[in-house]
Every structure is written in C-alpha cells, then in structure tokens.
Amino acid sequence: MGLRGPMAPAEANALQLWRVRLLVKSILLLFLLGLVGSLEAKSVAQVVDHVEIHHPGEGTFSYTIPIYQVGHIRFLSAGVGVEERQATYPPYSLKLVFVEGVRAFLTGVSVSIRDAQGQLILEIPSEQVTGPWVFIDLDPGTYTVTATRRDQVRATKQVTVPAQGTRVVYLHWPKE
C-alpha cells in the first residue's frame, strides 16, 4: 500500500525497478569517486548489508533496502509505502523523519551530522535518502543534525543520542 492507498502491481514493480536502478547508480558513483580519489576512503558510503522488504498479495515480490556504512557508522533510508513503514529495521540509535507541513513525508533530503566538537562525522547525499526515514547507528552523545532540501531549505537540530533505545527526531519544512 502506498501513501495514497493500495499499490497496483505495475506501480509496485516500477518502485522495485526504481530502487534497483538507484542502488546500481549509487554503487557506480561510489566506484567512480574511488577512482578519482577526491574523498578519503572512510568518507565514502559503501553498501554493507540490506533489509529485505516483502510485498504480500497478488503478484508477491520482495526488494531490498541498502544499508550503507561510512567509517563505523551505518545508516539506511526507508519509509515509502505501508510495507516499509511496517518492516523491522536494525535497532539504530537515531531515526530522522522528514516532514513537509503537518503530515506530508519528504524524500531526497541531504543530511550532515557533526559531533559535540563540531567535527563533521557523516554526510548523506540526497540520492541515498530514498524515503522519509533515515536510521543512523551513532554512538551515544550530542550531535548537530542539518538536513537540506533542494539546496536551500535547512532544518537544524541539536540531538542527544541515548546509550540504549532509539531517539526519533522530526525535521519539519513549511508546506510549499
């Protein structure tokens, strides 16, 4: 089921194809960046695992959501459709939720996270934010989270990540 109701098989297949293409493009981009050598190896996100999502019903299929890693920090983006909203995800310490207005979820948001000393520890490009949720496995501590939409609108929050459990943070943009 999508955000507007049940997802037709053709729509579901298109979503699966889109995710596969995005994954292939992301892997190609990472490969090219590695060849150029303009980034440190630890700052390039690599796909290290995945979460499998099952779409039940007629024309049953499944697809995977990539789990990326930069240094020791893992993250994933999800939350599109009912299947993803009901799925079980790794117990990461921070969950970001991107919202426009009161209820509309957003995707394609870039994220940067700085530690308490102001050191940039993670940058997630908008191409890797394919859903309105981003789960990040951060060590306990205080961080500044900055999310940018369309290279203009910014949402910044100071966040304290607990030693146990998941901190959920909503980042809001005004309705356009």
Secondary structure by P-SEA (a helix, b strand, c coil): ccccccccaaaaaaaaaaaaaaaaaaaaaaaaaaaaccccccccccccbbbbbbbcccccbbbbbbbbbccccccccccccccccccccccccbbbbbbcccbbbbcbbbbbbbccccccccccccccccccbbbbbccbbbbbbbbbccccbbbbbbbbbcccbbbbbbbbbccc
